[in-house]
Amino acid sequence: MFYENIGVPVRSSTKYLFVFGVILLLAGMGYSVYLYNKANSPPVREESNLKQQLQRQMLTMPPNGDSARVSPDAGYIVVFTGSGFEHHIVYAGGKDCIVGNTEDPCKDGPILYQYVRDMTGKPNSATYKFVR
């Protein structure tokens, strides 16, 4: 009597154990895909650098003076908007180039930093963003 039903719970629990095992297998595979994508994704900028960029979307220039230097990450350039200024690019070799100068045009190369120079003789400002 006691031994008659001993196999019934074992058979029904086998189904549950199989389903539980499949769920664990799928969860493990999903987690490994997550870790693989996390390891192969581009590095995230440091939080302080990101905060600084969000706060510094506008550069100011004194009359006939230069703005602060903006260093783009590799593969990016800085695009400035506004008027009354020259856009300068300084390359890793130290060459300073003015964007739009037809006599000495800018060439491709690793960019060290970029800045703008006021041409109005008054305090000026320019907004900027990073573009790939």
C-alpha positions in Angstrom: 0.0 0.0 0.0 2.6 2.5 0.9 4.9 1.3 -1.9 2.2 1.4 -4.6 2.3 5.2 -5.1 6.0 5.7 -4.7 6.7 6.0 -8.4 3.9 8.5 -9.2 5.5 11.6 -7.5 8.9 10.7 -9.1 7.4 10.7 -12.6 5.6 14.0 -12.2 8.5 15.7 -10.6 10.8 14.6 -13.4 8.8 16.9 -15.8 9.3 19.8 -13.4 13.0 19.2 -13.0 13.4 19.0 -16.8 11.5 22.4 -17.2 13.6 23.9 -14.4 16.8 22.7 -16.1 15.8 24.2 -19.5 14.9 27.5 -17.8 18.3 27.5 -16.1 20.0 26.7 -19.4 18.3 29.5 -21.2 19.0 32.0 -18.4 22.7 31.0 -18.4 22.9 31.4 -22.2 21.2 34.9 -22.0 23.6 36.0 -19.2 26.6 34.8 -21.2 25.4 36.8 -24.3 25.0 39.9 -22.0 28.6 39.5 -20.7 29.9 39.0 -24.2 28.3 42.2 -25.5 29.4 44.1 -22.4 33.0 43.0 -22.9 33.0 43.9 -26.6 31.2 47.3 -26.3 33.1 50.5 -26.6 34.3 51.9 -23.3 32.0 54.4 -21.6 33.5 57.8 -20.9 34.3 58.6 -17.4 31.4 60.1 -15.5 33.3 63.3 -14.6 34.3 63.8 -18.2 30.7 63.3 -19.4 29.4 65.7 -16.8 32.0 68.2 -17.9 30.9 67.9 -21.5 27.3 68.3 -20.6 28.0 71.4 -18.6 30.4 72.9 -21.2 28.3 72.9 -24.4 29.1 76.6 -24.8 32.6 78.2 -25.0 33.2 81.8 -24.3 35.9 84.0 -25.8 37.3 87.3 -24.7 37.5 90.1 -27.3 40.0 88.9 -30.0 40.9 86.0 -27.8 40.8 82.2 -27.8 38.3 79.9 -26.2 39.2 76.9 -24.0 40.6 73.9 -25.9 38.2 71.0 -26.6 39.8 67.6 -27.1 37.7 65.2 -29.0 37.9 61.4 -28.6 39.5 59.4 -31.5 37.2 59.3 -34.5 35.3 62.5 -33.4 35.5 66.1 -34.4 34.0 69.1 -32.7 31.4 71.2 -34.7 31.0 74.8 -33.5 28.0 76.9 -34.2 27.7 80.7 -33.9 29.3 83.7 -35.7 32.2 86.1 -35.5 34.9 83.5 -34.8 37.5 81.3 -36.5 37.5 77.5 -35.9 41.0 76.2 -35.3 42.2 72.6 -35.3 45.6 71.7 -33.8 47.0 68.4 -35.0 49.2 65.9 -33.0 52.2 67.3 -34.9 51.5 70.8 -33.6 50.2 72.3 -36.8 47.4 74.9 -36.2 44.9 75.0 -39.0 42.0 77.4 -39.6 38.9 75.6 -40.9 37.8 77.2 -44.2 41.2 78.7 -45.1 41.6 78.1 -48.8 45.3 79.1 -48.8 46.3 76.5 -46.2 43.5 74.0 -46.0 43.2 71.5 -43.1 44.3 68.0 -43.8 43.3 64.7 -42.3 45.3 63.5 -39.3 45.1 62.9 -35.5 43.5 65.9 -33.8 45.0 67.1 -30.6 42.4 69.7 -29.7 40.1 72.3 -31.3 39.3 75.9 -30.3 37.6 79.1 -31.6 39.1 82.6 -31.8 36.9 85.7 -31.6 37.0 88.1 -34.6 34.5 90.7 -33.5 36.5 92.5 -30.9 33.7 91.9 -28.3 33.1 89.1 -25.9 31.7 86.2 -27.9 30.5 82.6 -27.4 30.1 79.5 -29.5 28.2 76.3 -28.9 29.6 72.9 -29.9 28.9 69.2 -30.2 30.9 66.1 -30.9 30.4 64.4 -34.3 31.7 61.2 -35.6 
